[in-house]
Amino acid sequence: MTMRERILVVLPSWVGDVVMATPALRLLRERRPEAHLTALLRPDLAELLEGSTVVDAMETGDARGLFGPFAAGRQIRRGQFHSALLLTNSFSTALATWLGNVPRRVGYDRDGRGPLLTDPLLAPRDRRGWQVVPAVRYYVHAVEAMLGGARALAPMPPTSLTHAPLGAAEGTRLELALSPVQESRARAVLERGGVVPGEGYALLNPGGNNPAKRWPTDRFAQLADHLSEKHGLRVLVNGSPSERAVVDAISGACRRAPARLTELGMTLGALKGIVRGARLMVTNDTGPRHIAAAFGVPLVSLFGPTDPRWTTIPVIALPDGSPGEVILIANRDLPVERLSNDEPANSRIERISVEEVVAAVDRMLGVR
């Protein structure tokens, strides 16, 4: 009897990147239906894939730190995997799979880890550094290479300031699911926030790991009042525990205080359920944007000194056929061959006006 192939997929370390890796996981699932797929991801990210069918099992671990690769390597060794697909770029995760005695190790040759990989893949570079490749395409190509495709990822120069060519198959989408426990937790959070069942609500996501990516709190407050007073929507403001001050600043500046999710016992799983039920999300460049896209929630996304073309994502169309996401950028005068990251002074997120965001919100909410 032939032993079932066991594949380990080492997932990225950020919420948005894990969601952007789901098309690659789905492709691998479809092309290797008999294989047993295990996702390795950070413990705080496991709830993202809970309820999903893209993998058979999840392992949580962390290869960061001096001893992280050795601990992760021991954990991996117990799984007796035939191959590992690294959707990370770090030396530490490659070392962990090497220490875990995985015979085949596939990943991009970055961070000096090429000698630790059996199948080093090449991402496009030019004289300025790494070329723009949307993360979805980057991860999908890694799967295609693992399944016998070309190891080098061909460059596809951007043709707009907000979207880079995705180069993915028709029907490619981000996908997440909810477990019954997560649905229950989401309902409990909404109840604690005073949201009546059936009441329409909008979700604001004003945080971001880099303060330069955060649209000003007073403008989010003006937007919250507009959503409440013109559209009759309950407003919920989301943030991580470390972003409590940002959420509080917005709430304190509103005429009608929004629900502050930071005060309501949030979990990542509950956030999925809350996002799924929203009429609209307005967000900075941060992970919940990708959760919303996975559930087909209309999006207005704000980008300052981080270029949106690195994170071009497939979105579900609105009922009239228009895109389910409006991307607003701070520097609309940027030449298409330049990146917002290259010109941070001219790409300050403060350059996005309240009027621009309100117009985008009104347009999205007006579609039937």
For each residue, the residues with C-beta under 8 A, 3 or more apart:
1:
2:
3:
4: 34 35 36
5: 32 34 35 36 82 83
6: 35 36 38 79 80 81 82 83
7: 28 32 35 36 37 38 81 82 83 84 85
8: 38 40 59 76 79 81 83 84 85 97 102
9: 21 25 28 37 38 39 40 55 84 85 87
10: 40 41 84 85 86 87 88 93 96 97 107
11: 17 18 21 39 40 41 45 87 88
12: 17 18 21 87 88
13: 17 42 45 88
14: 17 18 287
15: 18 19 45 48 268 286 287 288 290 291
16: 19 20 135 286 287 289 290 311
17: 11 12 13 14 20 21 87 135
18: 11 12 14 15 21 22 41 45 48 49
19: 15 16 22 48 174 176 287 290 291 293 294
20: 16 17 23 135 136 139 174 290 311 313
21: 9 11 12 17 18 24 25 87 135 139
22: 18 19 25 26 52 54 174 175 176 294
23: 20 26 27 136 139 140 168 172 173 174 175 314
24: 21 27 28 87 136 139 140 142 143
25: 9 21 22 28 29 37 39 54 55
26: 22 23 29 30 54 175
27: 23 24 30 31 140 143 144 169
28: 7 9 24 25 31 32 35 37 85 143 146 147
29: 25 26 32 33 37 53 54 55
30: 26 27 33
31: 27 28 143 147
32: 5 7 28 29 35 37 147
33: 29 30
34: 4 5
35: 4 5 6 7 28 32
36: 4 5 6 7 56 57
37: 7 9 25 28 29 32 54 55 56 57
38: 6 7 8 9 55 56 57 58 59 79 81
39: 9 11 25 49 55 57 58 59
40: 8 9 10 11 58 59 60 61 72 76
41: 10 11 18 45 46 48 49 58 59 60
42: 13 45 46 60 61 62
43: 46 60 61 62
44: 268
45: 11 13 15 18 41 42 48 49 268
46: 41 42 43 49 50 58 60
47: 50 182 267 268 269 272
48: 15 18 19 41 45 176 268 272 291
49: 18 39 41 45 46 52 54 55 58 176
50: 46 47 58 177 179 182 269
51: 176 177 178 179 182
52: 22 49 55 175 176 177
53: 29 177
54: 22 25 26 29 37 49 175
55: 9 25 29 37 38 39 49 52 58
56: 36 37 38
57: 36 37 38 39
58: 38 39 40 41 46 49 50 55
59: 8 38 39 40 41 75 79
60: 40 41 42 43 46
61: 40 42 43 71 72 75
62: 42 43 65 68 72
63: 68 69 71 72 90 92 93 95 96
64: 68 90 92
65: 62 68
66:
67: 70 71
68: 62 63 64 65 71 72 92 96
69: 63 72 73 92 93 95 96 99
70: 67 73 74 96 99
71: 61 63 67 68 74 75
72: 40 61 62 63 68 69 75 76 92 93 96 99 100
73: 69 70 76 77 95 96 97 98 99 100
74: 70 71 77 78 99 100
75: 59 61 71 72 78 79 100
76: 8 40 72 73 79 81 84 96 97 99 100 101 102
77: 73 74 80 99 100 101
78: 74 75
79: 6 8 38 59 75 76 100
80: 6 77
81: 6 7 8 38 76 84 100 102
82: 5 6 7 102 103 104
83: 5 6 7 8 102 103 104 105 106 146
84: 7 8 9 10 76 81 97 100 102 104 105 106 107
85: 7 8 9 10 28 106 107 142 143 146
86: 10 93 94 97 105 106 107 108 117 142
87: 9 10 11 12 17 21 24 107 139 142
88: 10 11 12 13 93 107
89: 107 108 110 111
90: 63 64 93 94 111 113
91: 94 95 111 112 113 116
92: 63 64 68 69 72 95 96
93: 10 63 69 72 86 88 90 96 97 107
94: 86 90 91 97 98 105 107 111 113 116 117
95: 63 69 73 91 92 98 99 113 116
96: 10 63 68 69 70 72 73 76 92 93 99 100
97: 8 10 73 76 84 86 93 94 100 102 105 116
98: 73 94 95 102 105 116
99: 69 70 72 73 74 76 77 95 96
100: 72 73 74 75 76 77 79 81 84 96 97
101: 76 77
102: 8 76 81 82 83 84 97 98 105
103: 82 83 118
104: 82 83 84 118 119
105: 83 84 86 94 97 98 102 116 117 118 119
106: 83 84 85 86 117 118 119 121 142 145 146
107: 10 84 85 86 87 88 89 93 94 113 117 119 120 121 142
108: 86 89 120 121 122 123 138 142
109: 113 114 117 120 121 122
110: 89 113 123
111: 89 90 91 94
112: 91
113: 90 91 94 95 107 109 110 116 117
114: 109 117 120
115:
116: 91 94 95 97 98 105 113
117: 86 94 105 106 107 109 113 114 120
118: 103 104 105 106
119: 104 105 106 107 145 146 151
120: 107 108 109 114 117 151
121: 106 107 108 109 141 142 145 151 152 153
122: 108 109 151 152 153
123: 108 110 130 131 133 138 153
124: 130 131 133 152 153 154 155
125: 129 130 131
126: 129 131 155
127:
128:
129: 125 126
130: 123 124 125 133
131: 123 124 125 126 155 157
132: 158 164 307 309 310 339
133: 123 124 130 137 138 153 155 156 164 310
134: 137 138 164 165 166 309 310 311 312 313
135: 16 17 20 21 138 139 310 311
136: 20 23 24 139 140 166 168 172 174 312 313 314
137: 133 134 140 141 153 156 165 166 167 168 312
138: 108 123 133 134 135 141 142 153
139: 20 21 23 24 87 135 136 142 143
140: 23 24 27 136 137 143 144 168 172
141: 121 137 138 144 145 149 153
142: 24 85 86 87 106 107 108 121 138 139 145 146
143: 24 27 28 31 85 139 140 146 147
144: 27 140 141 147 149 150
145: 106 119 121 141 142 148 149 150 151
146: 28 83 85 106 119 142 143
147: 28 31 32 143 144
148: 145
149: 141 144 145
150: 144 145 153 154
151: 119 120 121 122 145
152: 121 122 124
153: 121 122 123 124 133 137 138 141 150
154: 124 150
155: 124 126 131 133
156: 133 137 164 165 167
157: 131 165 337
158: 132 161 163 164 165 309 336 337
159: 165 336
160: 163 164 309 336
161: 158 308 309 329 332 334 336
162: 303 308 309 327 329
163: 158 160 166 308 309 312 327
164: 132 133 134 156 158 160 309 310 312
165: 134 137 156 157 158 159 312
166: 134 136 137 163 172 312 314
167: 137 156
168: 23 136 137 140 172 314
169: 27 172
170:
171:
172: 23 136 140 166 168 169 314
173: 23 294 314 316
174: 19 20 22 23 136 290 293 294 313 314
175: 22 23 26 52 54 294
176: 19 22 48 49 51 52 272 291 294 295
177: 50 51 52 53
178: 51 182 183 186 269 272 273 276
179: 50 51 182 183 269
180: 183 184
181: 184 185 269
182: 47 50 51 178 179 185 186 267 269 270 272 273
183: 178 179 180 186 187 273
184: 180 181 187 188
185: 181 182 188 189 267 269 270 273
186: 178 182 183 189 190 269 270 271 272 273 274 276 277
187: 183 184 190 191 273
188: 184 185 191 192 265 270
189: 185 186 192 193 261 264 265 266 270 274
190: 186 187 193 195 201 274 277
191: 187 188 194 195
192: 188 189 264 265
193: 189 190 236 259 260 261 264
194: 191 234 259
195: 190 191 199 201 234 236 259
196: 199
197:
198:
199: 195 196 234
200: 231 232 233 234 279
201: 190 195 233 234 235 236 277 278 279
202: 227 231 233 234 235 236 278 279 280 281 282
203: 236 237 238 274 275 278 280 281 282 283 288 292 297
204: 220 223 224 235 236 237 238 250 258 281 282 283
205: 238 239 281 282 283 284 286 288 289
206: 214 215 217 220 237 238 239 243 246 247 250 284
207: 214 238 239 240 243 246 247 284 286
208: 211 213 214 284 285 286
209: 213 286
210: 213 214 306
211: 208 214
212: 304 305 344 348 349
213: 208 209 210 284 285 286 303 304 305 306 349
214: 206 207 208 210 211 217 246 284 349
215: 206 219 220 284 302 304 349 350 352 357
216: 219 220 349 350
217: 206 214 220 221 246 249 250 253
218: 221 222 253
219: 215 216 222 223 354 357
220: 204 206 215 216 217 223 224 237 250 282
221: 217 218 224 225 249 250 251 253 254
222: 218 219 225 226 354
223: 204 219 220 226 227 282 354 357 358 361
224: 204 220 221 227 228 235 237 250 254 256 258
225: 221 222 228 229 254 255 256
226: 222 223 229 230 231 358 361
227: 202 223 224 230 231 233 235 280 361
228: 224 225 231 232 233 234 235 254 255 256 258
229: 225 226 255 256
230: 226 227 362
231: 200 202 226 227 228 361 365
232: 200 228
233: 200 201 202 227 228 279 280
234: 194 195 199 200 201 202 228 258 259
235: 201 202 204 224 227 228 254 256 258 259
236: 193 195 201 202 203 204 258 259 261 274 278
237: 203 204 206 220 224 247 250 251 258 259 260 261 262
238: 203 204 205 206 207 247 261 262 266 271 274 288
239: 205 206 207 243 244 246 247 260 261 262
240: 207 243 262
241: 244 262
242:
243: 206 207 239 240 246 247 262
244: 239 241 247 248 262
245: 248 249
246: 206 207 214 217 239 243 249 250
247: 206 207 237 238 239 243 244 250 251 260 261 262
248: 244 245 251 252 260 262
249: 217 221 245 246 252 253
250: 204 206 217 220 221 224 237 246 247 253 254 258
251: 221 237 247 248 254 257 258 260
252: 248 249 257
253: 217 218 221 249 250
254: 221 224 225 228 235 250 251 257 258
255: 225 228 229
256: 224 225 228 229 235
257: 251 252 254
258: 204 224 228 234 235 236 237 250 251 254
259: 193 194 195 234 235 236 237 264
260: 193 237 239 247 248 251 263 264
261: 189 193 236 237 238 239 247 264 266 271 274
262: 237 238 239 240 241 243 244 247 248 266
263: 260
264: 189 192 193 259 260 261
265: 188 189 192 270
266: 189 238 261 262 270 271
267: 47 182 185 270 271
268: 15 44 45 47 48 271 272
269: 47 50 178 179 181 182 185 186 272 273
270: 182 185 186 188 189 265 266 267 273 274
271: 186 238 261 266 267 268 274 275 288 291
272: 47 48 176 178 182 186 268 269 275 276 291 295
273: 178 182 183 185 186 187 269 270 276 277
274: 186 189 190 203 236 238 261 270 271 277 278
275: 203 271 272 278 281 288 291 292 295 297
276: 178 186 272 273 295 297
277: 186 190 201 273 274
278: 201 202 203 236 274 275 281 292 297
279: 200 201 202 233 297 298 365
280: 202 203 227 233 297 298 299 300 361 364 365
281: 202 203 204 205 275 278 288 289 292 297 298 299 300
282: 202 203 204 205 220 223 299 300 301 302 357 361
283: 203 204 205 286 288 289 292 299 300 301 302
284: 205 206 207 208 213 214 215 289 301 302 303 349
285: 208 213 289 301 302 303 304 306 308 311
286: 15 16 205 207 208 209 213 283 289
287: 14 15 16 19 290 291
288: 15 203 205 238 271 275 281 283 291 292
289: 16 205 281 283 284 285 286 292 293 299 301 311
290: 15 16 19 20 174 287 293 294 311 313
291: 15 19 48 176 271 272 275 287 288 294 295
292: 203 275 278 281 283 288 289 295 297 299
293: 19 174 289 290 296 297 299 313 314 315 316 324 325
294: 19 22 173 174 175 176 290 291
295: 176 272 275 276 291 292
296: 293 315 316 324
297: 203 275 276 278 279 280 281 292 293 324
298: 279 280 281 318 324 325 364 365 367
299: 280 281 282 283 289 292 293 315 324 325 326 364
300: 280 281 282 283 325 326 328 357 360 361 364
301: 282 283 284 285 289 308 325 326 327 328
302: 215 282 283 284 285 328 349 352 357
303: 162 213 284 285 306 307 308 327 328 329 330 340 349
304: 212 213 215 285 329 330 340 347 348 349 350 351 352
305: 212 213 330 340 341 343 344 347 348 349
306: 210 213 285 303 310 340 341
307: 132 303 310 339 340 341
308: 161 162 163 285 301 303 311 312 327 329 340
309: 132 134 158 160 161 162 163 164 312 339
310: 132 133 134 135 164 306 307
311: 16 20 134 135 285 289 290 308
312: 134 136 137 163 164 165 166 308 309
313: 20 134 136 174 290 293 325
314: 23 136 166 168 172 173 174 293
315: 293 296 299 323 324 325
316: 173 293 296 324
317: 321 322 323 324
318: 298 321 322 323 324 364 367
319: 367 368
320: 367 368
321: 317 318
322: 317 318 367
323: 315 317 318 326
324: 293 296 297 298 299 315 316 317 318
325: 293 298 299 300 301 313 315
326: 299 300 301 323 360 363 364
327: 162 163 301 303 308
328: 300 301 302 303 352 356 357 360
329: 161 162 303 304 308 332 334 340 347 352
330: 303 304 305 340 346 347 348 349 350 351 352
331: 334 340 343 346 347 351
332: 161 329
333: 346
334: 161 329 331 338 339 340 343 346 347
335: 338
336: 158 159 160 161
337: 157 158
338: 334 335 342 343
339: 132 307 309 334 342 343
340: 303 304 305 306 307 308 329 330 331 334 343 344 347
341: 305 306 307 344 347
342: 338 339
343: 305 331 334 338 339 340 346 347
344: 212 305 340 341 347 348
345: 348
346: 330 331 333 334 343
347: 304 305 329 330 331 334 340 341 343 344 351
348: 212 304 305 330 344 345 351
349: 212 213 214 215 216 284 302 303 304 305 330 352
350: 215 216 304 330
351: 304 330 331 347 348
352: 215 302 304 328 329 330 349 356 357
353: 356 357
354: 219 222 223 357 358
355: 358 359
356: 328 352 353 359 360
357: 215 219 223 282 300 302 328 352 353 354 360 361
358: 223 226 354 355 361 362
359: 355 356 362 363
360: 300 326 328 356 357 363 364
361: 223 226 227 231 280 282 300 357 358 364 365
362: 230 358 359 365 366
363: 326 359 360 366 367
364: 280 298 299 300 318 326 360 361 367
365: 231 279 280 298 361 362
366: 362 363
367: 298 318 319 320 322 363 364
368: 319 320
